Amino acid sequence: MRALVVDPQAPAALRLAEVPEPTPAPAQAVIEVHHASINYGELNGARSGQMPPGAVLGWDASGVVVEAAADGSGPPPGARVVAFASAAWAQLATVDANATAVVPTAVDLADAAALPVAGVTALQALRAGGPVLGKRVLVTGASGGVGRYAVQLAALAGATVVASVGSAARGEGLAELGADQVVVGLTGIDQPVDVILDNVGGPQLVEAWGLLAAGGSLQSIGWTAGEPATFPPYATVGAPKSLTSFTVTGNRGADLATLVTLVAEGSLSAEVCWRGSWDRVAEAAQALFGRRLTGKAVLDVG
Ligand SMILES: NC(=O)c1ccc[n+]([C@@H]2O[C@H](COP(=O)([O-])OP(=O)(O)OC[C@H]3O[C@@H](n4cnc5c(N)ncnc54)[C@H](OP(=O)(O)O)[C@@H]3O)[C@@H](O)[C@H]2O)c1
């Protein structure tokens, strides 16, 4: 089969190649991948040399089950599904039954492919911050994949949402998604916030920490800034508040099912802002690293 493999010499360190078909474990289905999306994390892994040449990457896949899990778990052959995979940028992928959700007919498979990493991250990070009804939630990196879902889910959960972006242009569309205030950097936030979903890290994380109310929670999701964070003396002393490392855990299939249902109902927008054939992956990656994407890029898998 064909797959995108890591190649340090190729644009975006990825090229199409022939690779062996994957062998499923007993609790894994095999899906024919129709669409896959890209995330900052796996693209950064490819370009930084963390992933070995020849490796097949990709976490977000949607498509059709061609072989059900041998242990009887998960959807049957023919089901339209979306999944958290480990080698999704391929014509066939193995997916854990508990990391897969059936896609309602009302939802386009290309939209579904945008959801796994970014959507489940936004959902779980928001949940980790505690109930937000009537609370103020700050989302940093709100223009990106995780950010645009986090803004929508926090608004759906009843929060007052402050969306932080890198420039006024990057804030476009966020008010329509539910942001009550869109700020450039952290300028103009004149009241403390109760929950921070931080996708940026670096000096902005330190500044955000200073805006967190007593009893508040900062979920450290990502570090796109790529710069260190230096806390001034005593910044972490005083009224209790928490900074928590975040990673996706638990039953990702159930969370994916929640997300596709919200999309089917029209309560959540998949925010696909770029779509093209997977042989254009380098173009999509350049747009992502160049901070020109406003949402998710979805690849059509040949
Ligand atoms: N912990 C986990 O389990 C987990 C899961 C998913 C994602 N992540 C991490 O969360 C972060 C966000 O992921 P994503 O998929 O939403 O990424 P994305 O779509 O690329 O969005 C990231 C946003 O960060 C902002 N940003 C600030 N400084 C940046 C810089 N120096 N370079 C690039 N972007 C910068 C950009 O917004 P502006 O241009 O408006 O500033 C951009 O829209 C990434 O670091 C990712 O690795 C972690």
The ligand as an ORCA input file, in Angstrom:
! r2SCAN-3c Opt
* xyz 0 1
  N      -0.680     17.493     25.250
  C      -1.392     16.906     24.288
  O      -1.903     15.785     24.442
  C      -1.581     17.646     22.997
  C      -2.592     17.267     22.119
  C      -2.785     18.031     20.966
  C      -1.974     19.113     20.694
  N      -0.972     19.412     21.547
  C      -0.123     20.589     21.326
  O      -0.963     21.727     21.413
  C      -0.463     22.748     20.560
  C      -1.569     23.209     19.625
  O      -1.846     22.179     18.706
  P      -2.677     22.496     17.396
  O      -2.836     21.209     16.698
  O      -3.854     23.308     17.740
  O      -1.633     23.418     16.599
  P      -1.931     24.542     15.501
  O      -3.183     24.213     14.784
  O      -0.683     24.728     14.776
  O      -2.249     25.836     16.386
  C      -1.278     26.372     17.235
  C      -1.511     27.842     17.418
  O      -0.477     28.325     18.273
  C      -0.195     29.663     17.958
  N       1.248     29.923     18.047
  C       1.829     30.724     18.956
  N       3.138     30.766     18.797
  C       3.421     29.978     17.739
  C       4.624     29.651     17.079
  N       5.810     30.134     17.473
  N       4.548     28.817     16.028
  C       3.364     28.310     15.630
  N       2.175     28.601     16.244
  C       2.220     29.445     17.273
  C      -0.737     29.917     16.561
  O      -1.691     30.929     16.703
  P      -1.395     32.457     16.281
  O      -0.789     32.433     14.916
  O      -2.740     33.087     16.354
  O      -0.451     32.969     17.332
  C      -1.405     28.631     16.136
  O      -2.693     28.852     15.595
  C       0.756     22.162     19.849
  O       1.909     22.531     20.581
  C       0.524     20.667     19.953
  O       1.710     19.938     19.866
  C      -0.761     18.702     22.694
*
